[in-house]
Amino acid sequence: MNAFCNTGFTFTFIDPTGWNIDSKPIFEFLRQQNGEFLINFMSEDINRFATYHAVSSSIGQFLADSNWENDFNQLSTKSSNEERVLSLLKKRLKDSKAARYVPDFPILKPKENRIKMRLLLGTHSSKALEVFRDVQKPVENLEIKARTRLRNKGQQSLFDEGDIFDFIQSLEGIGSEEYRKRAEEKIVQFLTEKGSSRFENIKILILEKIPIRLTQLKDLISLMRKQNILLFDLPKRKQKPQDDTIISLAKRQKTLF
């Protein structure tokens, strides 16, 4: 199977029921492919049972790490169980060289404000991060549409449905104020630790970790420059940072949010 698949670009979809699967051969298969993959991560189930001793060995198989609990317990308890297992899974995928980048986005339960699952993209391409976040926006909008209609079933609204969906997404979806705040914090942290850096490096870091589109990230960084949080020069006729733009922190720090 592997010999047949690795002759060209592949796209693999992995949709386990729960987490009781042996991931080690899957990681090895993915490592040998010239392509990308999507994993359905069952957040709700993992969040409920991750600390249940009876399932420890099966989660160890899922993470391809029998000693996973040691690393799990070292992660901050401010994060949920599923966030900690997710962090370990992403690390294992990267360590096994199945992927260089593993962004994700959550899918909520239809009638509850709780994460049901996450879709994880595994890729070696930084360009795929841009595409993934661009695709997230319409998918997220469809989810908001379905959830809003279920919640308001039988009720009439004075406003246009499309405007309502867009407004909700602007408040809590990709590129929302909360995510822009997190992006600002991570940018400042990165530049504090690493020093001046190309925008390309910042772009890869933020798009993988935070639900924000490239256009939104460029707008954020431009605003941070106007507020004297960041310093960088632009070529003539360019208004937003390019991949080779060198960005540094200003000496006097402010924050946008």
C-alpha positions in Angstrom: 0.0 0.0 0.0 2.7 2.4 1.0 4.7 1.7 -2.2 1.7 2.4 -4.3 0.8 5.7 -2.5 4.2 7.4 -2.3 4.6 7.7 -6.1 2.8 11.1 -6.1 1.1 13.6 -3.8 -1.2 12.0 -1.4 -4.0 13.3 0.9 -4.9 10.9 3.8 -8.0 11.3 6.0 -7.9 9.6 9.4 -11.2 9.3 11.1 -11.0 7.1 14.2 -13.9 6.3 16.5 -12.6 7.7 19.8 -8.9 7.1 20.3 -8.5 3.3 20.6 -6.1 2.9 17.6 -2.5 2.0 17.2 -0.9 5.2 15.8 2.7 4.0 15.5 2.2 2.3 12.0 0.0 5.2 11.0 2.7 7.7 11.8 5.2 5.6 9.9 2.9 5.5 6.9 2.4 9.2 6.9 6.1 9.9 7.3 6.7 8.1 4.0 4.1 9.9 2.1 4.6 12.9 -0.2 1.5 14.7 0.9 -0.8 16.0 3.6 -3.3 14.4 6.0 -6.3 15.4 8.0 -7.1 13.8 11.4 -10.4 13.9 13.2 -9.5 14.4 16.8 -12.3 13.4 19.1 -12.0 16.2 21.7 -15.1 15.5 23.8 -14.3 11.9 24.5 -10.7 12.5 25.2 -11.5 15.4 27.5 -13.8 13.2 29.5 -11.5 10.1 29.8 -7.9 11.2 29.5 -7.3 11.0 33.3 -9.2 7.7 33.7 -6.6 5.1 34.5 -8.5 2.3 32.7 -7.9 3.9 29.3 -4.3 5.0 29.9 -2.8 2.2 27.7 -5.2 2.9 24.8 -4.3 6.6 24.8 -0.7 5.6 24.9 -1.3 3.6 21.7 -3.1 6.6 20.2 -0.1 8.8 21.0 2.4 6.0 20.2 4.0 6.7 23.6 3.4 4.3 26.5 4.9 6.9 28.9 2.6 9.7 27.8 1.2 10.4 31.3 4.6 11.8 32.4 4.5 14.4 29.7 0.8 15.0 30.2 1.2 15.8 33.9 4.0 18.3 33.2 1.7 20.4 31.0 -0.2 23.3 32.6 -3.5 22.3 34.3 -4.9 25.6 33.1 -5.4 23.7 29.8 -8.1 21.2 29.4 -7.4 17.5 29.2 -8.0 17.4 25.5 -5.8 20.4 24.9 -3.0 18.6 26.7 -3.5 15.4 24.8 -3.7 17.4 21.6 -0.4 19.1 22.3 1.2 15.7 22.8 -0.3 14.3 19.6 1.0 17.3 17.6 4.5 16.8 19.1 4.5 13.1 18.3 3.4 13.8 14.7 6.3 16.3 14.3 8.9 14.1 16.1 8.0 11.2 13.9 8.5 13.5 10.8 4.9 12.8 9.6 4.4 16.6 9.4 6.3 19.8 10.1 3.2 21.9 10.8 -0.1 20.7 12.5 -2.7 23.5 12.7 -6.2 22.7 13.9 -9.6 24.2 14.2 -12.5 23.2 16.6 -16.0 22.0 15.7 -18.6 22.7 18.3 -21.5 20.6 19.3 -24.7 21.7 17.4 -26.7 22.7 20.5 -24.0 23.3 23.1 -21.1 25.7 23.4 -18.6 22.9 23.7 -16.0 21.4 21.4 -17.1 18.1 19.9 -14.0 17.5 17.7 -11.0 19.1 16.1 -9.7 18.8 12.5 -5.9 18.6 12.4 -4.0 19.2 9.2 -0.6 17.7 8.9 1.7 19.3 6.3 5.3 20.1 5.4 4.2 23.3 3.5 4.0 26.7 5.0 1.7 27.7 2.1 -0.8 25.1 3.3 -1.1 27.0 6.6 -2.5 30.0 4.6 -4.9 27.8 2.7 -6.0 26.0 5.8 -6.9 29.3 7.6 -8.6 30.7 4.5 -10.8 27.5 4.2 -11.5 27.7 7.9 -13.5 30.9 7.5 -16.3 29.6 5.2 -16.4 26.2 7.1 -16.8 28.1 10.4 -19.5 30.3 8.9 -21.5 27.2 7.9 -21.2 25.9 11.4 -22.4 29.2 12.9 -25.3 29.2 10.5 -26.4 25.7 11.5 -26.0 26.4 15.3 -27.8 29.7 15.1 -30.7 28.3 13.2 -31.0 25.4 15.7 -30.9 27.9 18.6 -33.4 30.3 17.0 -35.7 27.7 15.5 -39.2 29.1 15.0 -38.2 32.7 15.8 -38.3 35.6 13.5 -35.5 38.1 13.2 -35.5 41.8 12.1 -32.0 41.4 10.7 -30.6 39.7 7.6 -29.4 36.1 8.4 -26.1 36.5 6.6 -25.3 39.7 8.6 -26.1 37.9 11.8 -23.8 35.0 10.9 -21.0 37.4 9.9 -21.4 39.4 13.1 -21.2 36.2 15.3 -18.1 35.1 13.4 -16.4 38.5 13.9 -17.0 38.2 17.7 -15.9 34.6 18.3 -14.6 33.1 15.1 -11.3 33.2 13.1 -9.5 36.5 13.5 -11.8 37.7 16.3 -10.5 40.1 18.9 -9.6 37.3 21.3 -7.5 35.6 18.6 -5.8 38.8 17.6 -5.0 39.5 21.2 -3.4 36.0 21.5 -1.5 36.6 18.2 -0.1 39.9 19.5 1.0 38.3 22.7 2.7 35.5 20.9 4.4 37.9 18.4 5.8 40.0 21.3 7.0 36.8 23.1 8.6 35.4 20.0 10.5 38.6 19.2 11.5 39.1 22.9 13.0 35.6 22.9 14.5 35.4 19.4 15.2 39.0 18.5 14.4 40.6 15.1 12.9 38.2 12.6 11.6 37.9 9.1 7.8 38.2 8.8 7.8 34.8 7.1 8.9 33.2 10.4 6.3 35.1 12.4 3.6 34.2 9.8 4.4 30.5 10.1 4.3 30.6 13.9 1.0 32.4 14.2 -0.9 30.7 11.4 -0.1 27.3 12.9 -1.0 28.2 16.5 -3.8 30.7 16.2 -7.0 30.9 14.1 -6.2 34.0 12.1 -6.0 34.5 8.3 -2.9 35.9 6.6 -4.7 39.1 5.6 -5.8 39.6 9.2 -2.3 38.9 10.6 -0.8 41.5 8.2 -3.4 44.1 9.3 -2.6 43.3 12.9 1.1 43.7 12.5 0.6 46.9 10.5 -1.5 48.3 13.4 1.1 47.2 15.9 3.6 49.2 13.9 1.4 52.3 13.9 1.0 52.0 17.7 4.8 51.8 18.1 4.8 48.2 19.3 6.8 46.9 16.3 9.4 48.4 14.0 9.9 47.6 10.3 10.5 49.3 7.0 8.6 48.6 3.8 9.6 48.9 0.1 7.9 51.7 -1.9 4.3 51.0 -2.8 4.0 48.3 -0.2 1.7 49.0 2.8 1.9 45.6 4.5 4.8 43.3 5.6 6.3 40.9 3.0 7.9 37.6 3.8 11.4 39.2 3.8 10.4 42.2 6.0 12.6 42.3 9.1 10.4 43.0 12.2 11.6 44.0 15.6 10.2 45.2 18.9 10.1 48.9 19.7 11.9 49.9 22.9 8.8 51.2 24.7 6.2 48.6 24.8 2.4 49.1 24.5 -0.4 46.7 23.8 -3.4 46.9 21.5 -5.8 44.9 23.6 
